[in-house]
Amino acid sequence: MRRHMLRCWAVLVALLGLSVAEDFPWTKNNPGSFYYGTFPAGFLWGVGSSAYQTEGAWDKDGKGPSIWDAFTHRKGKVHRNETGDSACDGYYKVKDDIQLLKELKVNHYLLSISWPRIMPTGIKAEQLNEKGIQFYNDTINSLLENNITPIVSLYHWDLPQVLQEKYGGWQNISMINYFNDYANLCFEKFGDRVKHWITFSNPWAVAEKGYETGEHAPGLKLGGCGAYKAAHHIIKTHAKVWHSYNNTWRREQRGMVGISLTSGWGEPVDPHSQTDRDAAERYIQFHLGWFANPIYRGDYPEVMKNYVGRKSAQQGLGTSRLPTFSVQEKTYIKGTSDFLGIGHFTTRYVLQKNFPFLQVSSYHTDHDLAELVDPSWPAPGPKWLYSVPWGFRRLLNFIKTQYGNPLIYVTENGVSETLQCPQLCDEWRIQYLKGYINEILKALNDGVNVKGYTAWSLLDKFEWNKGFSERFGLYHIDFTNKNKPRYPKASVDYYKKIISANGFPNQREVENWHRKAMDTCSATHQHLAADSLITHMEMVTEIVLPTVFTLCILISIVLLIFYLRNHS
């Protein structure tokens, strides 16, 4: 019955494909009731953000241009042609934002370093920007002074534009050495204090959206090959950076280097159908396995190699569009992650869908599957982000089964809203956080090795090609106000309670958190409304009144001229 309903009513969203561990229990999916309990002592709680989305100051203090600066400055690439030129003005508001972190009582803050801010052209031998290095030194020091652990991503999508123009960015193998130089500079300058490093944040989006569909910077549409080639270079770059840290810095600095991979969960429409199970496995492997399999098992997933290879042969190509690793490279790459960062937002039902032979193939037709959503799933924000908490537990257990139960930090998890008016009483975000965090707790009881959680994100910020139309923040920002003030949403109070209790102690207390959070946001809403009125009055004072005054002067001059003419 469920299969019939999904095929009839679910929304066809996209296509994907590959295969997973045979011993994963696909037929066991019983979300069950809410689980009351607490996380282990020492579990880490935090929030995150990224440099381009929040810092602004795109051309200040010696920073070089990034591919996102170039991309957003081209008309028609971003919603309403918005840019991250000033974003949240985070470059100037470090102390203010650290105060927000203190209010939340988080253990850690996940931030990224802007490569072109500390190395303007991306090439170490050409130029270093001491002001950029000092900015991150000051930020890291301020975090530590406030007992907040920095978790630092080396790459959250802002490649130096010079490297894109000169070499084609991640299409070029030379990026491996340039990025390794950059990473070693960061280890040298910040590694005495930073003990958790992420090489790449969500490299799937870098490859697929940057070099396949062109939705993201650098905006290239290299269908069928571009994404695979970019990912291949990124994986080899990650491995080189891990080995650099391991050989040069680990003994002295005693830190960890991992990668952050973002993946949805793919659930077979009919878990008793082998065809649907295979399709769901392909979904996971073409997302998560694309990067995780080489790092944890030494090569691309077999199903990925088979499908892309077969499609490439159908096109008459002599070799697969999916590059291959040499025997030496497989050995070099395998095991190069001290922890696995996981970003997760939503789930899809998946089933087999054969695509007709196309002379020009693509990543999206390589996996022979279709994605469906259940109309009953809550979708509070954009159409792609449905709230399906039970999928997170499934994904975490899959990782445990597939990759030998690695150490996991959840590096991105959250939900956005798309409403244009301020939504401080974000009931849907409270329900989302409650549900997804609870599934992590269940996964811990399943034996999954999860050590920390990062809510995404601290602030409303620039959301890539969506501009400011999507808001992921726990804190609202009034972007119409030149000071860009921050206002806590109800979810701030709720998340703070989860952190303080280290989980969900009992039903009565958790329900009380919800009531208090909603009461608090009502008062904040009044504050925001008052501030907005003041902002509009200031606009009237700064723009309208001078304009009216100027018009009055002009009219007076015209009248005076008429008067003088009539009396001359």
WOVEN-V907523 format. One record per residue. N is the residue number from 0. RES is the residue in three letters. SS is DSSP state (a for helix, b for strand, c for the rest). Layout:
n res ss
N RES SS
N RES SS
This chain:
n res ss
0 MET c
1 ARG a
2 ARG a
3 HIS a
4 MET a
5 LEU a
6 ARG a
7 CYS a
8 TRP a
9 ALA c
10 VAL c
11 LEU c
12 VAL c
13 ALA c
14 LEU c
15 LEU c
16 GLY c
17 LEU c
18 SER c
19 VAL c
20 ALA c
21 GLU c
22 ASP c
23 PHE c
24 PRO c
25 TRP c
26 THR c
27 LYS c
28 ASN c
29 ASN c
30 PRO c
31 GLY c
32 SER c
33 PHE c
34 TYR c
35 TYR c
36 GLY b
37 THR b
38 PHE c
39 PRO c
40 ALA c
41 GLY c
42 PHE c
43 LEU b
44 TRP b
45 GLY b
46 VAL b
47 GLY b
48 SER c
49 SER c
50 ALA a
51 TYR a
52 GLN a
53 THR a
54 GLU c
55 GLY c
56 ALA c
57 TRP c
58 ASP c
59 LYS c
60 ASP c
61 GLY c
62 LYS c
63 GLY c
64 PRO c
65 SER b
66 ILE a
67 TRP a
68 ASP a
69 ALA a
70 PHE a
71 THR a
72 HIS c
73 ARG c
74 LYS c
75 GLY c
76 LYS c
77 VAL c
78 HIS a
79 ARG a
80 ASN a
81 GLU c
82 THR c
83 GLY c
84 ASP c
85 SER c
86 ALA c
87 CYS c
88 ASP c
89 GLY c
90 TYR c
91 TYR c
92 LYS c
93 VAL a
94 LYS a
95 ASP a
96 ASP a
97 ILE a
98 GLN a
99 LEU a
100 LEU a
101 LYS a
102 GLU a
103 LEU a
104 LYS c
105 VAL c
106 ASN c
107 HIS b
108 TYR b
109 LEU b
110 LEU b
111 SER b
112 ILE c
113 SER c
114 TRP a
115 PRO a
116 ARG a
117 ILE a
118 MET c
119 PRO c
120 THR c
121 GLY c
122 ILE c
123 LYS c
124 ALA c
125 GLU c
126 GLN c
127 LEU c
128 ASN c
129 GLU a
130 LYS a
131 GLY a
132 ILE a
133 GLN a
134 PHE a
135 TYR a
136 ASN a
137 ASP a
138 THR a
139 ILE a
140 ASN a
141 SER a
142 LEU a
143 LEU a
144 GLU a
145 ASN c
146 ASN c
147 ILE c
148 THR b
149 PRO b
150 ILE b
151 VAL b
152 SER b
153 LEU c
154 TYR c
155 HIS c
156 TRP c
157 ASP c
158 LEU c
159 PRO b
160 GLN a
161 VAL a
162 LEU a
163 GLN a
164 GLU a
165 LYS a
166 TYR a
167 GLY c
168 GLY a
169 TRP a
170 GLN a
171 ASN c
172 ILE c
173 SER c
174 MET a
175 ILE a
176 ASN a
177 TYR a
178 PHE a
179 ASN a
180 ASP a
181 TYR a
182 ALA a
183 ASN a
184 LEU a
185 CYS a
186 PHE a
187 GLU a
188 LYS a
189 PHE a
190 GLY c
191 ASP c
192 ARG c
193 VAL c
194 LYS c
195 HIS b
196 TRP b
197 ILE b
198 THR b
199 PHE b
200 SER b
201 ASN c
202 PRO a
203 TRP a
204 ALA a
205 VAL a
206 ALA a
207 GLU a
208 LYS a
209 GLY a
210 TYR a
211 GLU c
212 THR c
213 GLY c
214 GLU c
215 HIS c
216 ALA c
217 PRO c
218 GLY c
219 LEU c
220 LYS c
221 LEU c
222 GLY c
223 GLY c
224 CYS c
225 GLY a
226 ALA a
227 TYR a
228 LYS a
229 ALA a
230 ALA a
231 HIS a
232 HIS a
233 ILE a
234 ILE a
235 LYS a
236 THR a
237 HIS a
238 ALA a
239 LYS a
240 VAL a
241 TRP a
242 HIS a
243 SER a
244 TYR a
245 ASN a
246 ASN a
247 THR a
248 TRP a
249 ARG a
250 ARG a
251 GLU a
252 GLN a
253 ARG c
254 GLY c
255 MET b
256 VAL b
257 GLY b
258 ILE b
259 SER b
260 LEU b
261 THR b
262 SER c
263 GLY c
264 TRP b
265 GLY b
266 GLU b
267 PRO b
268 VAL c
269 ASP c
270 PRO c
271 HIS c
272 SER c
273 GLN a
274 THR a
275 ASP a
276 ARG a
277 ASP a
278 ALA a
279 ALA a
280 GLU a
281 ARG a
282 TYR a
283 ILE a
284 GLN a
285 PHE a
286 HIS a
287 LEU a
288 GLY a
289 TRP a
290 PHE a
291 ALA a
292 ASN a
293 PRO a
294 ILE a
295 TYR a
296 ARG a
297 GLY c
298 ASP c
299 TYR c
300 PRO c
301 GLU a
302 VAL a
303 MET a
304 LYS a
305 ASN a
306 TYR a
307 VAL a
308 GLY a
309 ARG a
310 LYS a
311 SER a
312 ALA a
313 GLN a
314 GLN c
315 GLY c
316 LEU c
317 GLY c
318 THR c
319 SER c
320 ARG c
321 LEU c
322 PRO c
323 THR c
324 PHE c
325 SER c
326 VAL a
327 GLN a
328 GLU a
329 LYS a
330 THR a
331 TYR a
332 ILE a
333 LYS c
334 GLY c
335 THR c
336 SER c
337 ASP c
338 PHE c
339 LEU b
340 GLY b
341 ILE b
342 GLY b
343 HIS c
344 PHE c
345 THR c
346 THR b
347 ARG b
348 TYR b
349 VAL b
350 LEU b
351 GLN b
352 LYS c
353 ASN c
354 PHE c
355 PRO c
356 PHE c
357 LEU c
358 GLN c
359 VAL c
360 SER c
361 SER c
362 TYR a
363 HIS a
364 THR a
365 ASP a
366 HIS c
367 ASP c
368 LEU b
369 ALA b
370 GLU b
371 LEU b
372 VAL c
373 ASP c
374 PRO c
375 SER c
376 TRP c
377 PRO b
378 ALA c
379 PRO c
380 GLY c
381 PRO c
382 LYS c
383 TRP c
384 LEU c
385 TYR c
386 SER b
387 VAL c
388 PRO c
389 TRP a
390 GLY a
391 PHE a
392 ARG a
393 ARG a
394 LEU a
395 LEU a
396 ASN a
397 PHE a
398 ILE a
399 LYS a
400 THR a
401 GLN a
402 TYR a
403 GLY c
404 ASN c
405 PRO c
406 LEU c
407 ILE b
408 TYR b
409 VAL b
410 THR b
411 GLU b
412 ASN b
413 GLY c
414 VAL c
415 SER c
416 GLU b
417 THR c
418 LEU c
419 GLN c
420 CYS c
421 PRO c
422 GLN c
423 LEU c
424 CYS c
425 ASP c
426 GLU a
427 TRP a
428 ARG a
429 ILE a
430 GLN a
431 TYR a
432 LEU a
433 LYS a
434 GLY a
435 TYR a
436 ILE a
437 ASN a
438 GLU a
439 ILE a
440 LEU a
441 LYS a
442 ALA a
443 LEU a
444 ASN a
445 ASP c
446 GLY c
447 VAL c
448 ASN c
449 VAL b
450 LYS b
451 GLY b
452 TYR b
453 THR b
454 ALA b
455 TRP b
456 SER c
457 LEU c
458 LEU b
459 ASP c
460 LYS c
461 PHE c
462 GLU c
463 TRP a
464 ASN a
465 LYS a
466 GLY c
467 PHE c
468 SER c
469 GLU c
470 ARG b
471 PHE c
472 GLY c
473 LEU c
474 TYR b
475 HIS b
476 ILE b
477 ASP c
478 PHE c
479 THR c
480 ASN c
481 LYS c
482 ASN c
483 LYS c
484 PRO c
485 ARG b
486 TYR b
487 PRO b
488 LYS c
489 ALA a
490 SER a
491 VAL a
492 ASP a
493 TYR a
494 TYR a
495 LYS a
496 LYS a
497 ILE a
498 ILE a
499 SER a
500 ALA a
501 ASN c
502 GLY b
503 PHE b
504 PRO c
505 ASN c
506 GLN a
507 ARG a
508 GLU a
509 VAL a
510 GLU a
511 ASN a
512 TRP a
513 HIS a
514 ARG a
515 LYS a
516 ALA a
517 MET a
518 ASP a
519 THR a
520 CYS a
521 SER a
522 ALA a
523 THR a
524 HIS a
525 GLN a
526 HIS a
527 LEU a
528 ALA a
529 ALA a
530 ASP a
531 SER a
532 LEU a
533 ILE a
534 THR a
535 HIS a
536 MET a
537 GLU a
538 MET a
539 VAL a
540 THR a
541 GLU a
542 ILE a
543 VAL a
544 LEU a
545 PRO a
546 THR a
547 VAL a
548 PHE a
549 THR a
550 LEU a
551 CYS a
552 ILE a
553 LEU a
554 ILE a
555 SER a
556 ILE a
557 VAL a
558 LEU a
559 LEU a
560 ILE a
561 PHE a
562 TYR a
563 LEU a
564 ARG a
565 ASN a
566 HIS c
567 SER c
